[in-house]
């Protein structure tokens, strides 16, 4: 995991690597381990989506030319991933459709990660400046590790949020 003092993009990229590792483990897991891995994967994905909704999307809207549309596409991606997670949670491990659902989730997450790492993150890095990225990374760290909270509820630490300017 990214260390204390790391910018928001680097932290979110570290999340991507952690999720990719979970998908690899899921692909080789025995039937009895899959449910726990799916639960862990779902938790990681929901926490990551919350972090992006709280820090990344407002910064994209504020700093990146065309950022509103870019952030809206990100939000749509997250909604689709959440729907797949919900369907996967409701599926029995021995149901033949469950493996297809896992595959669809993997494809959706990989497409989302590619889009962010090839387009979204570079656009934000170019537009926002390192000081903003560092401040957002610090706030993300505080919310995750100093003030842990539910995966679905955003955390806003005290002080000014450089993503929104408030």
VEXVO-191839 format. One record per atom (N, C-alpha, C): x, y negated, z; residue in one letter. Coordinates in steps of 0.05 Angstrom, whole numbers, plus 32768, in hexadecimal, padded with zeros to 4 digits. Each point is the difference from the previous one (the first is absolute). Layout:
<atoms>
XYZA...
</atoms>
This chain:
<atoms>
801180188000X7FEF7FE88000X80127FE78000X7FF67FEB7FF4X800F7FE77FFFX80047FF6801CX80177FF48004X80077FF5801AX7FF57FE58006X80027FF88019X7FF77FE58008X80107FEC7FF0X7FF27FEB7FF6X800D7FEB7FF1X7FFF80047FE2X7FF180137FF7X7FFE80077FE3X7FE87FF27FF4X80037FF77FE7X7FEA7FF17FF3X7FE880127FFAX7FE97FF47FFAX7FE7800E7FFDX800180147FE8X800D7FF87FEBX800180127FE8X801080198007X80177FFD800DX801080168007X7FF180138013X7FF17FF58013X7FF080108013X7FEB80107FF1X7FF27FF37FEDX7FEB800D7FF1X800C80167FEDX80177FFA7FF5X800E80157FF0X800780188012X80097FFB8018X800680168013X7FE780118005X7FE97FF28003X7FE6800F8002X7FFC80127FE8X80057FF57FE8X7FFC80107FE8X8011801A8001X80197FFD8009X801280188001X7FF580148015X7FF67FF68016X7FF580128015X7FE8800F7FF5X7FEF7FF27FF2X7FE8800D7FF4X800880147FEBX80137FFA7FF0X800A80137FEBX800A8019800EX800F7FFD8016X800A8017800EX7FEA8011800CX7FEA7FF48009X7FE9800F800AX7FF3800F7FEAX7FFE7FF57FE8X7FF5800E7FE9X801180187FF9X801A7FFE8001X801280167FFBX7FFB80178014X7FFE7FF8801AX7FFB80148015X7FE5800D7FFBX7FEC7FF07FF9X7FE5800B7FFBX800080147FE9X80107FFB7FECX800180127FE9X800C801B8006X801080028015X800E80198007X7FF5800C801AX7FED7FF3800CX7FF68008801BX7FEF80197FFEX800180108015X7FEF80178002X7FE37FF78005X7FED80107FFAX7FE47FF98002X7FF97FF4801CX800B800C8015X7FFA7FF6801BX800B7FE58007X80147FF77FF1X800D7FE68006X7FF37FE97FF0X7FF280077FEBX7FF67FEB7FEDX7FEE7FEC800EX7FED80098010X7FED7FED800CX800E7FEB8011X801380098010X80107FED8010X800F7FEC7FEFX800C800B7FEBX800F7FEE7FEDX7FEE7FEC7FF2X7FE880097FF8X7FED7FEE7FF4X7FF87FEA8014X7FFC80088019X7FF97FEC8014X80177FEB8004X8018800A8001X80187FEF8002X80027FEE7FE8X7FFD800B7FE8X80017FF17FE8X7FEB7FEA7FFFX7FE780078008X7FEA7FED8000X80077FE98013X800B80068018X80077FEC8013X80157FED7FF5X8015800B7FF3X80147FEF7FF4X7FF57FEE7FEAX7FEF800C7FEFX7FF57FF07FEAX7FED7FEA800BX7FF080068014X7FEE7FEB800BX80107FEA800EX80158007800EX80107FEC800DX800F7FEE7FEBX8009800E7FEBX800E7FF17FEBX7FEC7FED7FF2X7FE880097FFBX7FEC7FEF7FF3X7FF97FE88011X7FFE8005801BX7FFB7FEA8012X80167FEC8000X801980098000X80177FEE7FFEX80007FF07FE7X7FF9800D7FEAX7FFF7FF17FE6X7FEA7FEC8000X7FE88008800BX7FEA7FED8001X80067FE88012X800F80058015X80057FEA8013X80177FEE7FF7X8015800B7FF4X80187FF17FFAX80057FFD7FE2X7FFF80157FF1X80077FFF7FE4X7FEC7FF17FEFX7FE680088002X7FEC7FF47FEEX7FFD7FE28004X7FFF7FF68019X7FFF7FE28003X80197FF27FF4X8017800D8003X80197FF47FF5X7FFF80007FE2X7FF780157FF4X7FFE80017FE3X7FED7FEA7FF6X7FE97FFD800DX7FED7FEC7FF8X800C7FE48003X80107FFB8015X800B7FE68005X80177FF97FEEX801280137FFBX80197FF97FF3X800380087FE3X7FF280157FF7X8005800B7FE6X7FEC7FF57FECX800A7FF67FE9X7FEE7FF77FEBX7FEF80187FF6X7FE67FFD8000X7FEE80167FF9X7FFD80148018X80087FF78017X800080118018X7FE480098009X7FEC7FF07FFCX7FE580078008X7FF7801A7FF2X800480017FE6X7FF880187FF0X801280188008X80197FFB8005X801380158008X7FF7800C801AX7FFA7FEF8014X7FF78009801AX7FE6800F7FFEX7FEE7FF67FF0X7FE6800E7FFCX8003801C7FF5X801380037FEDX8006801B7FF5X800B80128016X80117FF58011X800B800F8017X7FEA800A8012X7FED7FEE8006X7FEA80078012X7FEE80167FF3X7FFC7FFE7FE6X7FF180157FF2X800E801B8002X801A7FFF7FFDX801080198002X7FFC800C801CX80027FF08014X7FFD8009801CX7FE5800C8005X7FEB7FF47FF4X7FE5800A8004X7FFE801C7FF3X800B80047FE9X7FFF801A7FF3X800F80158010X80177FF8800BX801080138011X7FF180078019X7FF37FEC800DX7FF080058018X7FE980147FFAX7FF37FFC7FE9X7FEA80137FF8X800B801C7FFDX801780037FF3X800C801B7FFDX8007800C801BX800B7FF08012X8007800A801BX7FE6800A800EX7FEB7FF07FFEX7FE68008800CX7FF6801B7FF5X800280037FE6X7FF780197FF4X801280178008X801A7FFB8002X801380158008X7FFB8008801DX7FFA7FED8011X7FFA8007801CX7FE780118002X7FED7FFD7FEEX7FE8800F8001X8001801B7FF2X801780067FF3X800380187FF1X800C80168011X7FF780187FFBX800C8018800EX801A80077FF2X801480098010X801A80087FF4X7FFD80167FECX7FED80128004X7FFE80177FEEX7FEE7FFA7FE7X7FF67FE87FFFX7FEF7FF87FE9X80137FFB7FE8X7FFA800C7FE9X80127FFC7FE8X80027FE27FF8X7FEC7FF08005X80017FE47FF9X80127FF08011X8008800A8018X80117FF18012X801B7FFB7FF4X800C80137FF2X801A7FFD7FF4X7FFE7FEA7FEAX7FEA80007FF1X7FFC7FEB7FEBX7FFF7FE5800DX7FF27FFE8017X7FFE7FE6800EX801C7FF78009X800F8013800BX801C7FF88008X80107FF67FE8X7FFC800D7FEAX800E7FF77FE7X7FF77FE57FF7X7FE67FFA8002X7FF67FE67FF8X800A7FEA8014X80028007801AX800A7FED8013X801D7FFA7FFAX801080157FFBX801C7FFC7FF9X80037FEE7FE8X7FF180057FEBX80017FF07FE8X7FF97FE38005X7FEB7FFB8010X7FF77FE58006X80157FF18010X800C800E8014X80147FF38010X80197FFA7FF0X800980137FEFX80187FFC7FF0X7FFB7FE97FECX7FE97FFE7FF4X7FFA7FEA7FEEX80017FE5800FX7FF580008018X80007FE78010X801C7FF88008X801080138008X801C7FFB8008X80107FF57FE8X7FFD800D7FE8X800E7FF77FE8X7FF87FE37FFAX7FE77FFA8001X7FF77FE47FFAX800C7FEC8013X80008007801AX800B7FED8013X801E7FFD7FFCX800E80167FFDX801D7FFE7FFFX800B7FF57FE6X7FF180037FEAX80097FF67FE6X7FF67FE37FFBX7FE97FF9800CX7FF47FE67FF9X7FFA7FEE8018X7FF2800A8014X7FF77FF08016X80177FF68011X80108013800AX80167FF88012X80147FED7FF2X800980067FE7X80127FED7FF3X7FF47FE47FFCX7FE67FFF7FFAX7FF37FE67FFCX80007FF1801BX7FFA800E8016X80007FF2801AX801C7FF88008X801380117FFBX801C7FF98007X80097FE67FF1X7FF87FFF7FE7X80087FE97FEFX7FF27FE68008X7FE780038009X7FF07FE88005X80017FF6801DX800280128014X7FFC7FF8801BX80197FF7800EX8017800A7FF9X80197FF9800EX800580138017X801980038006X800980148015X7FF67FF8801CX7FFF7FE78006X7FF77FF8801BX7FE380098005X7FEF7FFD7FECX7FE480098003X7FFF801E8003X800F800E7FEFX8000801D8001X800A800B801BX80157FF3800AX800A8007801BX7FEC7FFB8016X7FF37FE97FFFX7FEC7FFA8015X7FE980147FFFX7FF780077FE8X7FEA80147FFDX8009801B800AX801980077FFAX800B801A800AX80018001801EX80087FEA800CX80017FFE801DX7FE48003800CX7FEC7FF37FF4X7FE58002800AX7FF6801D7FFDX8006800C7FEAX7FF8801C7FFBX800C80128015X80197FFC8006X800E800F8015X7FF27FFD801BX7FFA7FE78007X7FF37FFA8019X7FE5800F8002X7FF07FFE7FEBX7FE6800D8001X8002801E8002X8013800C7FF3X8002801D8000X800C800B8019X80147FF3800AX8010800D8015X7FFF7FF2801BX7FFA7FE68000X7FFE7FF2801AX7FE47FFF8009X7FED7FFC7FEEX7FE37FFF8006X7FF280157FEFX8004801A8004X7FF280147FF0X7FE27FFD8002X7FF280077FEBX7FE37FFC7FFFX7FF480167FEDX7FE780007FFEX7FF280137FEFX80087FFC7FE3X800280157FF0X80097FFF7FE5X7FEE7FEE7FEEX7FE77FFE8007X7FED7FF27FEFX7FFD7FE28008X800C7FF88016X7FFC7FE5800AX801A7FF07FFDX7FFF7FEA7FF1X80187FF07FFDX800A7FF4801AX80197FFC8003X800C7FF48017X800D7FE67FF6X7FFB7FEB800FX800D7FE67FFAX800F7FF78018X801A80018000X800F7FF78018X7FFE7FE28002X80067FF68018X7FFF7FE38005X80137FF27FEDX7FF97FE77FF9X80117FF07FEFX7FF47FFD7FE4X800E7FF17FF0X7FF77FFA7FE5X800480187FEEX7FEC80067FEFX800380157FEDX80097FF57FE5X801980067FF8X800A7FF47FE7X7FF180097FE8X7FF280168001X7FF080097FE9X7FE97FEE7FFAX7FF47FF58015X7FE87FF07FFCX80057FE28006X80177FFA800DX80067FE58007X7FF07FF68018X7FF38012800EX7FF07FF78018X800C800C8019X
</atoms>
